[in-house]
Amino acid sequence: MTDINVLPDILRVLNENQLAIAAAVEELSKWVGERGSDDVAGNVRDCLAHLDSNADFLATAIGSLYLAPPYS
């Protein structure tokens, strides 16, 4: 296996980590919002929405790397 062939796997794992971090931050945002800091919770939700807006593209792009012919 060449180094370039591991790129899709590396990107997939990084994407999974990003999703896990986003889920944890969302839980913290809920916790903060329940304790009366709606401004902070709203700002966090806005940032998470930005991550969500890119998630489909990232998943599709990573999937296409698995289908691409290997580089020599």
N, CA, C, O and CB atoms as a CASP TS submission, in Angstrom:
PFRMAT TS
TARGET T0000
AUTHOR 0000-0000-0000
METHOD Language model
MODEL 1
PARENT N/A
ATOM      1  N   MET     1       0.851  -1.177   0.000  1.00  0.00           N
ATOM      2  CA  MET     1       0.000   0.000   0.000  1.00  0.00           C
ATOM      3  C   MET     1       0.896   1.239   0.000  1.00  0.00           C
ATOM      4  O   MET     1       1.811   1.354   0.815  1.00  0.00           O
ATOM      5  CB  MET     1      -0.968  -0.001   1.229  1.00  0.00           C
ATOM      6  N   THR     2       0.628   2.141  -0.901  1.00  0.00           N
ATOM      7  CA  THR     2       1.390   3.379  -0.932  1.00  0.00           C
ATOM      8  C   THR     2       0.780   4.377   0.042  1.00  0.00           C
ATOM      9  O   THR     2      -0.353   4.217   0.497  1.00  0.00           O
ATOM     10  CB  THR     2       1.432   3.964  -2.359  1.00  0.00           C
ATOM     11  N   ASP     3       1.549   5.395   0.345  1.00  0.00           N
ATOM     12  CA  ASP     3       1.078   6.400   1.298  1.00  0.00           C
ATOM     13  C   ASP     3      -0.201   7.081   0.831  1.00  0.00           C
ATOM     14  O   ASP     3      -1.062   7.410   1.647  1.00  0.00           O
ATOM     15  CB  ASP     3       2.155   7.442   1.531  1.00  0.00           C
ATOM     16  N   ILE     4      -0.331   7.293  -0.468  1.00  0.00           N
ATOM     17  CA  ILE     4      -1.516   7.994  -0.978  1.00  0.00           C
ATOM     18  C   ILE     4      -2.781   7.152  -0.808  1.00  0.00           C
ATOM     19  O   ILE     4      -3.880   7.701  -0.738  1.00  0.00           O
ATOM     20  CB  ILE     4      -1.324   8.354  -2.458  1.00  0.00           C
ATOM     21  N   ASN     5      -2.642   5.841  -0.742  1.00  0.00           N
ATOM     22  CA  ASN     5      -3.811   4.979  -0.594  1.00  0.00           C
ATOM     23  C   ASN     5      -4.427   5.063   0.796  1.00  0.00           C
ATOM     24  O   ASN     5      -5.587   4.689   0.970  1.00  0.00           O
ATOM     25  CB  ASN     5      -3.436   3.551  -0.896  1.00  0.00           C
ATOM     26  N   VAL     6      -3.698   5.534   1.770  1.00  0.00           N
ATOM     27  CA  VAL     6      -4.255   5.665   3.118  1.00  0.00           C
ATOM     28  C   VAL     6      -4.974   6.993   3.311  1.00  0.00           C
ATOM     29  O   VAL     6      -5.654   7.192   4.317  1.00  0.00           O
ATOM     30  CB  VAL     6      -3.154   5.525   4.154  1.00  0.00           C
ATOM     31  N   LEU     7      -4.829   7.896   2.358  1.00  0.00           N
ATOM     32  CA  LEU     7      -5.458   9.208   2.485  1.00  0.00           C
ATOM     33  C   LEU     7      -6.961   9.136   2.720  1.00  0.00           C
ATOM     34  O   LEU     7      -7.449   9.821   3.618  1.00  0.00           O
ATOM     35  CB  LEU     7      -5.188  10.017   1.255  1.00  0.00           C
ATOM     36  N   PRO     8      -7.723   8.346   1.966  1.00  0.00           N
ATOM     37  CA  PRO     8      -9.164   8.282   2.244  1.00  0.00           C
ATOM     38  C   PRO     8      -9.471   7.811   3.667  1.00  0.00           C
ATOM     39  O   PRO     8     -10.386   8.326   4.309  1.00  0.00           O
ATOM     40  CB  PRO     8      -9.839   7.355   1.250  1.00  0.00           C
ATOM     41  N   ASP     9      -8.708   6.839   4.156  1.00  0.00           N
ATOM     42  CA  ASP     9      -8.944   6.345   5.517  1.00  0.00           C
ATOM     43  C   ASP     9      -8.615   7.407   6.557  1.00  0.00           C
ATOM     44  O   ASP     9      -9.335   7.563   7.543  1.00  0.00           O
ATOM     45  CB  ASP     9      -8.113   5.088   5.780  1.00  0.00           C
ATOM     46  N   ILE    10      -7.532   8.133   6.336  1.00  0.00           N
ATOM     47  CA  ILE    10      -7.167   9.204   7.263  1.00  0.00           C
ATOM     48  C   ILE    10      -8.252  10.268   7.290  1.00  0.00           C
ATOM     49  O   ILE    10      -8.663  10.718   8.360  1.00  0.00           O
ATOM     50  CB  ILE    10      -5.815   9.829   6.870  1.00  0.00           C
ATOM     51  N   LEU    11      -8.715  10.669   6.113  1.00  0.00           N
ATOM     52  CA  LEU    11      -9.757  11.695   6.049  1.00  0.00           C
ATOM     53  C   LEU    11     -11.069  11.204   6.651  1.00  0.00           C
ATOM     54  O   LEU    11     -11.784  11.976   7.290  1.00  0.00           O
ATOM     55  CB  LEU    11      -9.980  12.129   4.605  1.00  0.00           C
ATOM     56  N   ARG    12     -11.391   9.928   6.454  1.00  0.00           N
ATOM     57  CA  ARG    12     -12.615   9.362   7.034  1.00  0.00           C
ATOM     58  C   ARG    12     -12.554   9.421   8.558  1.00  0.00           C
ATOM     59  O   ARG    12     -13.525   9.805   9.210  1.00  0.00           O
ATOM     60  CB  ARG    12     -12.821   7.902   6.562  1.00  0.00           C
ATOM     61  N   VAL    13     -11.411   9.038   9.119  1.00  0.00           N
ATOM     62  CA  VAL    13     -11.269   9.051  10.580  1.00  0.00           C
ATOM     63  C   VAL    13     -11.298  10.480  11.112  1.00  0.00           C
ATOM     64  O   VAL    13     -11.908  10.743  12.148  1.00  0.00           O
ATOM     65  CB  VAL    13      -9.959   8.354  11.004  1.00  0.00           C
ATOM     66  N   LEU    14     -10.649  11.395  10.416  1.00  0.00           N
ATOM     67  CA  LEU    14     -10.702  12.796  10.834  1.00  0.00           C
ATOM     68  C   LEU    14     -12.127  13.332  10.794  1.00  0.00           C
ATOM     69  O   LEU    14     -12.544  14.073  11.684  1.00  0.00           O
ATOM     70  CB  LEU    14      -9.800  13.651   9.946  1.00  0.00           C
ATOM     71  N   ASN    15     -12.872  12.953   9.756  1.00  0.00           N
ATOM     72  CA  ASN    15     -14.271  13.377   9.656  1.00  0.00           C
ATOM     73  C   ASN    15     -15.100  12.781  10.798  1.00  0.00           C
ATOM     74  O   ASN    15     -15.939  13.470  11.378  1.00  0.00           O
ATOM     75  CB  ASN    15     -14.864  12.960   8.291  1.00  0.00           C
ATOM     76  N   GLU    16     -14.872  11.514  11.120  1.00  0.00           N
ATOM     77  CA  GLU    16     -15.586  10.892  12.241  1.00  0.00           C
ATOM     78  C   GLU    16     -15.250  11.603  13.549  1.00  0.00           C
ATOM     79  O   GLU    16     -16.126  11.816  14.387  1.00  0.00           O
ATOM     80  CB  GLU    16     -15.234   9.392  12.346  1.00  0.00           C
ATOM     81  N   ASN    17     -13.977  11.969  13.721  1.00  0.00           N
ATOM     82  CA  ASN    17     -13.584  12.696  14.927  1.00  0.00           C
ATOM     83  C   ASN    17     -14.268  14.053  14.992  1.00  0.00           C
ATOM     84  O   ASN    17     -14.715  14.474  16.058  1.00  0.00           O
ATOM     85  CB  ASN    17     -12.065  12.871  14.978  1.00  0.00           C
ATOM     86  N   GLN    18     -14.352  14.745  13.845  1.00  0.00           N
ATOM     87  CA  GLN    18     -15.020  16.046  13.802  1.00  0.00           C
ATOM     88  C   GLN    18     -16.479  15.903  14.204  1.00  0.00           C
ATOM     89  O   GLN    18     -17.004  16.726  14.954  1.00  0.00           O
ATOM     90  CB  GLN    18     -14.913  16.669  12.397  1.00  0.00           C
ATOM     91  N   LEU    19     -17.135  14.857  13.707  1.00  0.00           N
ATOM     92  CA  LEU    19     -18.540  14.639  14.050  1.00  0.00           C
ATOM     93  C   LEU    19     -18.710  14.336  15.538  1.00  0.00           C
ATOM     94  O   LEU    19     -19.669  14.791  16.162  1.00  0.00           O
ATOM     95  CB  LEU    19     -19.117  13.495  13.214  1.00  0.00           C
ATOM     96  N   ALA    20     -17.778  13.565  16.104  1.00  0.00           N
ATOM     97  CA  ALA    20     -17.849  13.248  17.530  1.00  0.00           C
ATOM     98  C   ALA    20     -17.633  14.495  18.381  1.00  0.00           C
ATOM     99  O   ALA    20     -18.327  14.703  19.376  1.00  0.00           O
ATOM    100  CB  ALA    20     -16.812  12.178  17.891  1.00  0.00           C
ATOM    101  N   ILE    21     -16.676  15.316  17.991  1.00  0.00           N
ATOM    102  CA  ILE    21     -16.433  16.563  18.722  1.00  0.00           C
ATOM    103  C   ILE    21     -17.654  17.472  18.620  1.00  0.00           C
ATOM    104  O   ILE    21     -18.058  18.084  19.609  1.00  0.00           O
ATOM    105  CB  ILE    21     -15.175  17.286  18.177  1.00  0.00           C
ATOM    106  N   ALA    22     -18.240  17.561  17.429  1.00  0.00           N
ATOM    107  CA  ALA    22     -19.433  18.390  17.250  1.00  0.00           C
ATOM    108  C   ALA    22     -20.573  17.898  18.139  1.00  0.00           C
ATOM    109  O   ALA    22     -21.294  18.710  18.720  1.00  0.00           O
ATOM    110  CB  ALA    22     -19.873  18.390  15.777  1.00  0.00           C
ATOM    111  N   ALA    23     -20.744  16.589  18.251  1.00  0.00           N
ATOM    112  CA  ALA    23     -21.803  16.040  19.112  1.00  0.00           C
ATOM    113  C   ALA    23     -21.545  16.393  20.576  1.00  0.00           C
ATOM    114  O   ALA    23     -22.474  16.730  21.310  1.00  0.00           O
ATOM    115  CB  ALA    23     -21.898  14.505  18.944  1.00  0.00           C
ATOM    116  N   ALA    24     -20.291  16.315  20.994  1.00  0.00           N
ATOM    117  CA  ALA    24     -19.963  16.667  22.378  1.00  0.00           C
ATOM    118  C   ALA    24     -20.210  18.150  22.638  1.00  0.00           C
ATOM    119  O   ALA    24     -20.744  18.521  23.684  1.00  0.00           O
ATOM    120  CB  ALA    24     -18.500  16.314  22.689  1.00  0.00           C
ATOM    121  N   VAL    25     -19.821  18.994  21.689  1.00  0.00           N
ATOM    122  CA  VAL    25     -20.027  20.432  21.841  1.00  0.00           C
ATOM    123  C   VAL    25     -21.521  20.751  21.860  1.00  0.00           C
ATOM    124  O   VAL    25     -21.962  21.639  22.591  1.00  0.00           O
ATOM    125  CB  VAL    25     -19.325  21.206  20.704  1.00  0.00           C
ATOM    126  N   GLU    26     -22.296  20.025  21.056  1.00  0.00           N
ATOM    127  CA  GLU    26     -23.747  20.241  21.061  1.00  0.00           C
ATOM    128  C   GLU    26     -24.337  19.915  22.428  1.00  0.00           C
ATOM    129  O   GLU    26     -25.206  20.639  22.915  1.00  0.00           O
ATOM    130  CB  GLU    26     -24.425  19.386  19.975  1.00  0.00           C
ATOM    131  N   GLU    27     -23.878  18.841  23.048  1.00  0.00           N
ATOM    132  CA  GLU    27     -24.351  18.501  24.392  1.00  0.00           C
ATOM    133  C   GLU    27     -23.993  19.605  25.383  1.00  0.00           C
ATOM    134  O   GLU    27     -24.809  19.978  26.227  1.00  0.00           O
ATOM    135  CB  GLU    27     -23.751  17.158  24.853  1.00  0.00           C
ATOM    136  N   LEU    28     -22.776  20.123  25.278  1.00  0.00           N
ATOM    137  CA  LEU    28     -22.372  21.217  26.163  1.00  0.00           C
ATOM    138  C   LEU    28     -23.209  22.468  25.899  1.00  0.00           C
ATOM    139  O   LEU    28     -23.560  23.194  26.830  1.00  0.00           O
ATOM    140  CB  LEU    28     -20.876  21.531  25.981  1.00  0.00           C
ATOM    141  N   SER    29     -23.525  22.715  24.640  1.00  0.00           N
ATOM    142  CA  SER    29     -24.364  23.862  24.293  1.00  0.00           C
ATOM    143  C   SER    29     -25.743  23.739  24.932  1.00  0.00           C
ATOM    144  O   SER    29     -26.280  24.713  25.460  1.00  0.00           O
ATOM    145  CB  SER    29     -24.498  23.988  22.768  1.00  0.00           C
ATOM    146  N   LYS    30     -26.305  22.550  24.881  1.00  0.00           N
ATOM    147  CA  LYS    30     -27.610  22.327  25.527  1.00  0.00           C
ATOM    148  C   LYS    30     -27.515  22.595  27.021  1.00  0.00           C
ATOM    149  O   LYS    30     -28.389  23.234  27.606  1.00  0.00           O
ATOM    150  CB  LYS    30     -28.108  20.883  25.276  1.00  0.00           C
ATOM    151  N   TRP    31     -26.463  22.108  27.622  1.00  0.00           N
ATOM    152  CA  TRP    31     -26.255  22.266  29.062  1.00  0.00           C
ATOM    153  C   TRP    31     -26.141  23.748  29.412  1.00  0.00           C
ATOM    154  O   TRP    31     -26.742  24.209  30.382  1.00  0.00           O
ATOM    155  CB  TRP    31     -24.987  21.502  29.521  1.00  0.00           C
ATOM    156  N   VAL    32     -25.374  24.486  28.625  1.00  0.00           N
ATOM    157  CA  VAL    32     -25.206  25.929  28.864  1.00  0.00           C
ATOM    158  C   VAL    32     -26.540  26.656  28.664  1.00  0.00           C
ATOM    159  O   VAL    32     -26.904  27.525  29.456  1.00  0.00           O
ATOM    160  CB  VAL    32     -24.120  26.521  27.915  1.00  0.00           C
ATOM    161  N   GLY    33     -27.265  26.294  27.600  1.00  0.00           N
ATOM    162  CA  GLY    33     -28.555  26.931  27.339  1.00  0.00           C
ATOM    163  C   GLY    33     -29.562  26.699  28.443  1.00  0.00           C
ATOM    164  O   GLY    33     -30.353  27.589  28.757  1.00  0.00           O
ATOM    165  N   GLU    34     -29.545  25.517  29.038  1.00  0.00           N
ATOM    166  CA  GLU    34     -30.464  25.196  30.130  1.00  0.00           C
ATOM    167  C   GLU    34     -30.148  25.995  31.388  1.00  0.00           C
ATOM    168  O   GLU    34     -30.998  26.142  32.266  1.00  0.00           O
ATOM    169  CB  GLU    34     -30.412  23.707  30.440  1.00  0.00           C
ATOM    170  N   ARG    35     -28.940  26.503  31.473  1.00  0.00           N
ATOM    171  CA  ARG    35     -28.534  27.245  32.648  1.00  0.00           C
ATOM    172  C   ARG    35     -28.580  28.755  32.429  1.00  0.00           C
ATOM    173  O   ARG    35     -28.009  29.518  33.209  1.00  0.00           O
ATOM    174  CB  ARG    35     -27.150  26.830  33.057  1.00  0.00           C
ATOM    175  N   GLY    36     -29.258  29.182  31.370  1.00  0.00           N
ATOM    176  CA  GLY    36     -29.557  30.589  31.207  1.00  0.00           C
ATOM    177  C   GLY    36     -28.651  31.392  30.296  1.00  0.00           C
ATOM    178  O   GLY    36     -28.824  32.607  30.199  1.00  0.00           O
ATOM    179  N   SER    37     -27.713  30.783  29.639  1.00  0.00           N
ATOM    180  CA  SER    37     -26.844  31.552  28.739  1.00  0.00           C
ATOM    181  C   SER    37     -27.231  31.248  27.295  1.00  0.00           C
ATOM    182  O   SER    37     -26.522  30.551  26.569  1.00  0.00           O
ATOM    183  CB  SER    37     -25.334  31.220  28.989  1.00  0.00           C
ATOM    184  N   ASP    38     -28.377  31.796  26.907  1.00  0.00           N
ATOM    185  CA  ASP    38     -28.895  31.533  25.564  1.00  0.00           C
ATOM    186  C   ASP    38     -28.005  32.117  24.472  1.00  0.00           C
ATOM    187  O   ASP    38     -27.920  31.549  23.383  1.00  0.00           O
ATOM    188  CB  ASP    38     -30.293  32.094  25.432  1.00  0.00           C
ATOM    189  N   ASP    39     -27.341  33.238  24.743  1.00  0.00           N
ATOM    190  CA  ASP    39     -26.469  33.839  23.736  1.00  0.00           C
ATOM    191  C   ASP    39     -25.314  32.904  23.382  1.00  0.00           C
ATOM    192  O   ASP    39     -25.018  32.681  22.209  1.00  0.00           O
ATOM    193  CB  ASP    39     -25.927  35.183  24.234  1.00  0.00           C
ATOM    194  N   VAL    40     -24.674  32.369  24.404  1.00  0.00           N
ATOM    195  CA  VAL    40     -23.544  31.451  24.169  1.00  0.00           C
ATOM    196  C   VAL    40     -24.037  30.198  23.464  1.00  0.00           C
ATOM    197  O   VAL    40     -23.426  29.748  22.494  1.00  0.00           O
ATOM    198  CB  VAL    40     -22.842  31.076  25.507  1.00  0.00           C
ATOM    199  N   ALA    41     -25.119  29.642  23.936  1.00  0.00           N
ATOM    200  CA  ALA    41     -25.672  28.429  23.320  1.00  0.00           C
ATOM    201  C   ALA    41     -26.048  28.691  21.865  1.00  0.00           C
ATOM    202  O   ALA    41     -25.828  27.834  21.009  1.00  0.00           O
ATOM    203  CB  ALA    41     -26.906  27.931  24.107  1.00  0.00           C
ATOM    204  N   GLY    42     -26.608  29.856  21.576  1.00  0.00           N
ATOM    205  CA  GLY    42     -26.968  30.198  20.203  1.00  0.00           C
ATOM    206  C   GLY    42     -25.747  30.325  19.308  1.00  0.00           C
ATOM    207  O   GLY    42     -25.764  29.874  18.163  1.00  0.00           O
ATOM    208  N   ASN    43     -24.686  30.938  19.824  1.00  0.00           N
ATOM    209  CA  ASN    43     -23.451  31.059  19.052  1.00  0.00           C
ATOM    210  C   ASN    43     -22.860  29.690  18.745  1.00  0.00           C
ATOM    211  O   ASN    43     -22.380  29.449  17.637  1.00  0.00           O
ATOM    212  CB  ASN    43     -22.432  31.913  19.808  1.00  0.00           C
ATOM    213  N   VAL    44     -22.895  28.805  19.718  1.00  0.00           N
ATOM    214  CA  VAL    44     -22.378  27.454  19.507  1.00  0.00           C
ATOM    215  C   VAL    44     -23.217  26.736  18.459  1.00  0.00           C
ATOM    216  O   VAL    44     -22.671  26.065  17.583  1.00  0.00           O
ATOM    217  CB  VAL    44     -22.369  26.657  20.831  1.00  0.00           C
ATOM    218  N   ARG    45     -24.533  26.869  18.539  1.00  0.00           N
ATOM    219  CA  ARG    45     -25.403  26.231  17.545  1.00  0.00           C
ATOM    220  C   ARG    45     -25.137  26.759  16.143  1.00  0.00           C
ATOM    221  O   ARG    45     -25.191  26.002  15.175  1.00  0.00           O
ATOM    222  CB  ARG    45     -26.867  26.448  17.906  1.00  0.00           C
ATOM    223  N   ASP    46     -24.848  28.054  16.027  1.00  0.00           N
ATOM    224  CA  ASP    46     -24.505  28.619  14.719  1.00  0.00           C
ATOM    225  C   ASP    46     -23.232  27.981  14.159  1.00  0.00           C
ATOM    226  O   ASP    46     -23.162  27.649  12.976  1.00  0.00           O
ATOM    227  CB  ASP    46     -24.329  30.144  14.826  1.00  0.00           C
ATOM    228  N   CYS    47     -22.245  27.818  15.008  1.00  0.00           N
ATOM    229  CA  CYS    47     -20.991  27.184  14.572  1.00  0.00           C
ATOM    230  C   CYS    47     -21.222  25.731  14.189  1.00  0.00           C
ATOM    231  O   CYS    47     -20.661  25.252  13.204  1.00  0.00           O
ATOM    232  CB  CYS    47     -19.925  27.271  15.679  1.00  0.00           C
ATOM    233  N   LEU    48     -22.033  25.033  14.949  1.00  0.00           N
ATOM    234  CA  LEU    48     -22.342  23.630  14.637  1.00  0.00           C
ATOM    235  C   LEU    48     -23.112  23.526  13.322  1.00  0.00           C
ATOM    236  O   LEU    48     -22.931  22.567  12.573  1.00  0.00           O
ATOM    237  CB  LEU    48     -23.156  22.986  15.781  1.00  0.00           C
ATOM    238  N   ALA    49     -23.962  24.499  13.041  1.00  0.00           N
ATOM    239  CA  ALA    49     -24.699  24.496  11.775  1.00  0.00           C
ATOM    240  C   ALA    49     -23.734  24.626  10.603  1.00  0.00           C
ATOM    241  O   ALA    49     -23.950  24.026   9.550  1.00  0.00           O
ATOM    242  CB  ALA    49     -25.737  25.639  11.744  1.00  0.00           C
ATOM    243  N   HIS    50     -22.688  25.397  10.779  1.00  0.00           N
ATOM    244  CA  HIS    50     -21.673  25.526   9.729  1.00  0.00           C
ATOM    245  C   HIS    50     -20.983  24.184   9.493  1.00  0.00           C
ATOM    246  O   HIS    50     -20.753  23.798   8.347  1.00  0.00           O
ATOM    247  CB  HIS    50     -20.630  26.608  10.106  1.00  0.00           C
ATOM    248  N   LEU    51     -20.657  23.480  10.560  1.00  0.00           N
ATOM    249  CA  LEU    51     -20.071  22.143  10.414  1.00  0.00           C
ATOM    250  C   LEU    51     -21.034  21.211   9.688  1.00  0.00           C
ATOM    251  O   LEU    51     -20.630  20.452   8.807  1.00  0.00           O
ATOM    252  CB  LEU    51     -19.703  21.558  11.792  1.00  0.00           C
ATOM    253  N   ASP    52     -22.297  21.272  10.061  1.00  0.00           N
ATOM    254  CA  ASP    52     -23.303  20.419   9.411  1.00  0.00           C
ATOM    255  C   ASP    52     -23.438  20.726   7.927  1.00  0.00           C
ATOM    256  O   ASP    52     -23.640  19.825   7.113  1.00  0.00           O
ATOM    257  CB  ASP    52     -24.656  20.589  10.092  1.00  0.00           C
ATOM    258  N   SER    53     -23.323  22.002   7.583  1.00  0.00           N
ATOM    259  CA  SER    53     -23.487  22.366   6.171  1.00  0.00           C
ATOM    260  C   SER    53     -22.368  21.795   5.304  1.00  0.00           C
ATOM    261  O   SER    53     -22.544  21.618   4.098  1.00  0.00           O
ATOM    262  CB  SER    53     -23.532  23.886   6.020  1.00  0.00           C
ATOM    263  N   ASN    54     -21.237  21.510   5.902  1.00  0.00           N
ATOM    264  CA  ASN    54     -20.116  20.928   5.159  1.00  0.00           C
ATOM    265  C   ASN    54     -20.049  19.406   5.253  1.00  0.00           C
ATOM    266  O   ASN    54     -19.302  18.782   4.500  1.00  0.00           O
ATOM    267  CB  ASN    54     -18.825  21.511   5.656  1.00  0.00           C
ATOM    268  N   ALA    55     -20.796  18.806   6.142  1.00  0.00           N
ATOM    269  CA  ALA    55     -20.668  17.371   6.410  1.00  0.00           C
ATOM    270  C   ALA    55     -20.991  16.509   5.200  1.00  0.00           C
ATOM    271  O   ALA    55     -20.262  15.558   4.917  1.00  0.00           O
ATOM    272  CB  ALA    55     -21.566  16.982   7.552  1.00  0.00           C
ATOM    273  N   ASP    56     -22.062  16.813   4.482  1.00  0.00           N
ATOM    274  CA  ASP    56     -22.426  16.003   3.314  1.00  0.00           C
ATOM    275  C   ASP    56     -21.357  16.072   2.231  1.00  0.00           C
ATOM    276  O   ASP    56     -20.998  15.059   1.631  1.00  0.00           O
ATOM    277  CB  ASP    56     -23.771  16.463   2.745  1.00  0.00           C
ATOM    278  N   PHE    57     -20.850  17.283   1.988  1.00  0.00           N
ATOM    279  CA  PHE    57     -19.799  17.426   0.985  1.00  0.00           C
ATOM    280  C   PHE    57     -18.570  16.614   1.372  1.00  0.00           C
ATOM    281  O   PHE    57     -17.999  15.909   0.540  1.00  0.00           O
ATOM    282  CB  PHE    57     -19.425  18.901   0.804  1.00  0.00           C
ATOM    283  N   LEU    58     -18.163  16.713   2.636  1.00  0.00           N
ATOM    284  CA  LEU    58     -16.987  15.976   3.081  1.00  0.00           C
ATOM    285  C   LEU    58     -17.182  14.469   2.927  1.00  0.00           C
ATOM    286  O   LEU    58     -16.286  13.768   2.457  1.00  0.00           O
ATOM    287  CB  LEU    58     -16.670  16.317   4.534  1.00  0.00           C
ATOM    288  N   ALA    59     -18.337  13.981   3.318  1.00  0.00           N
ATOM    289  CA  ALA    59     -18.607  12.547   3.203  1.00  0.00           C
ATOM    290  C   ALA    59     -18.572  12.100   1.740  1.00  0.00           C
ATOM    291  O   ALA    59     -18.016  11.048   1.424  1.00  0.00           O
ATOM    292  CB  ALA    59     -19.972  12.208   3.830  1.00  0.00           C
ATOM    293  N   THR    60     -19.159  12.889   0.858  1.00  0.00           N
ATOM    294  CA  THR    60     -19.161  12.558  -0.567  1.00  0.00           C
ATOM    295  C   THR    60     -17.746  12.604  -1.135  1.00  0.00           C
ATOM    296  O   THR    60     -17.346  11.715  -1.887  1.00  0.00           O
ATOM    297  CB  THR    60     -20.075  13.520  -1.343  1.00  0.00           C
ATOM    298  N   ALA    61     -16.997  13.628  -0.781  1.00  0.00           N
ATOM    299  CA  ALA    61     -15.632  13.768  -1.284  1.00  0.00           C
ATOM    300  C   ALA    61     -14.748  12.621  -0.808  1.00  0.00           C
ATOM    301  O   ALA    61     -13.956  12.083  -1.582  1.00  0.00           O
ATOM    302  CB  ALA    61     -15.036  15.104  -0.844  1.00  0.00           C
ATOM    303  N   ILE    62     -14.880  12.252   0.445  1.00  0.00           N
ATOM    304  CA  ILE    62     -14.087  11.138   0.970  1.00  0.00           C
ATOM    305  C   ILE    62     -14.490   9.847   0.286  1.00  0.00           C
ATOM    306  O   ILE    62     -13.632   9.034  -0.057  1.00  0.00           O
ATOM    307  CB  ILE    62     -14.258  11.011   2.496  1.00  0.00           C
ATOM    308  N   GLY    63     -15.790   9.647   0.083  1.00  0.00           N
ATOM    309  CA  GLY    63     -16.256   8.450  -0.618  1.00  0.00           C
ATOM    310  C   GLY    63     -15.720   8.371  -2.031  1.00  0.00           C
ATOM    311  O   GLY    63     -15.406   7.282  -2.512  1.00  0.00           O
ATOM    312  N   SER    64     -15.608   9.511  -2.710  1.00  0.00           N
ATOM    313  CA  SER    64     -15.095   9.492  -4.086  1.00  0.00           C
ATOM    314  C   SER    64     -13.622   9.122  -4.127  1.00  0.00           C
ATOM    315  O   SER    64     -13.146   8.602  -5.136  1.00  0.00           O
ATOM    316  CB  SER    64     -15.304  10.849  -4.750  1.00  0.00           C
ATOM    317  N   LEU    65     -12.894   9.380  -3.053  1.00  0.00           N
ATOM    318  CA  LEU    65     -11.479   8.993  -3.013  1.00  0.00           C
ATOM    319  C   LEU    65     -11.326   7.480  -3.019  1.00  0.00           C
ATOM    320  O   LEU    65     -10.340   6.954  -3.537  1.00  0.00           O
ATOM    321  CB  LEU    65     -10.796   9.581  -1.773  1.00  0.00           C
ATOM    322  N   TYR    66     -12.303   6.778  -2.443  1.00  0.00           N
ATOM    323  CA  TYR    66     -12.247   5.317  -2.457  1.00  0.00           C
ATOM    324  C   TYR    66     -12.471   4.780  -3.867  1.00  0.00           C
ATOM    325  O   TYR    66     -11.986   3.701  -4.206  1.00  0.00           O
ATOM    326  CB  TYR    66     -13.291   4.730  -1.494  1.00  0.00           C
ATOM    327  N   LEU    67     -13.203   5.527  -4.686  1.00  0.00           N
ATOM    328  CA  LEU    67     -13.524   5.078  -6.041  1.00  0.00           C
ATOM    329  C   LEU    67     -12.479   5.528  -7.050  1.00  0.00           C
ATOM    330  O   LEU    67     -12.413   4.988  -8.154  1.00  0.00           O
ATOM    331  CB  LEU    67     -14.890   5.594  -6.455  1.00  0.00           C
ATOM    332  N   ALA    68     -11.666   6.506  -6.687  1.00  0.00           N
ATOM    333  CA  ALA    68     -10.676   7.050  -7.618  1.00  0.00           C
ATOM    334  C   ALA    68      -9.575   6.011  -7.850  1.00  0.00           C
ATOM    335  O   ALA    68      -9.239   5.246  -6.947  1.00  0.00           O
ATOM    336  CB  ALA    68     -10.071   8.384  -7.075  1.00  0.00           C
ATOM    337  N   PRO    69      -9.015   5.987  -9.070  1.00  0.00           N
ATOM    338  CA  PRO    69      -7.909   5.069  -9.330  1.00  0.00           C
ATOM    339  C   PRO    69      -6.698   5.444  -8.475  1.00  0.00           C
ATOM    340  O   PRO    69      -6.476   6.623  -8.200  1.00  0.00           O
ATOM    341  CB  PRO    69      -7.535   5.080 -10.830  1.00  0.00           C
ATOM    342  N   PRO    70      -5.924   4.462  -8.058  1.00  0.00           N
ATOM    343  CA  PRO    70      -4.754   4.764  -7.209  1.00  0.00           C
ATOM    344  C   PRO    70      -3.715   5.565  -7.995  1.00  0.00           C
ATOM    345  O   PRO    70      -3.541   5.396  -9.202  1.00  0.00           O
ATOM    346  CB  PRO    70      -4.117   3.452  -6.665  1.00  0.00           C
ATOM    347  N   TYR    71      -3.048   6.425  -7.270  1.00  0.00           N
ATOM    348  CA  TYR    71      -1.981   7.232  -7.877  1.00  0.00           C
ATOM    349  C   TYR    71      -0.722   6.384  -7.944  1.00  0.00           C
ATOM    350  O   TYR    71      -0.494   5.523  -7.094  1.00  0.00           O
ATOM    351  CB  TYR    71      -1.725   8.552  -7.067  1.00  0.00           C
ATOM    352  N   SER    72       0.077   6.630  -8.941  1.00  0.00           N
ATOM    353  CA  SER    72       1.342   5.878  -9.023  1.00  0.00           C
ATOM    354  C   SER    72       2.504   6.710  -8.556  1.00  0.00           C
ATOM    355  O   SER    72       3.641   6.238  -8.558  1.00  0.00           O
ATOM    356  CB  SER    72       1.596   5.402 -10.445  1.00  0.00           C
TER
END
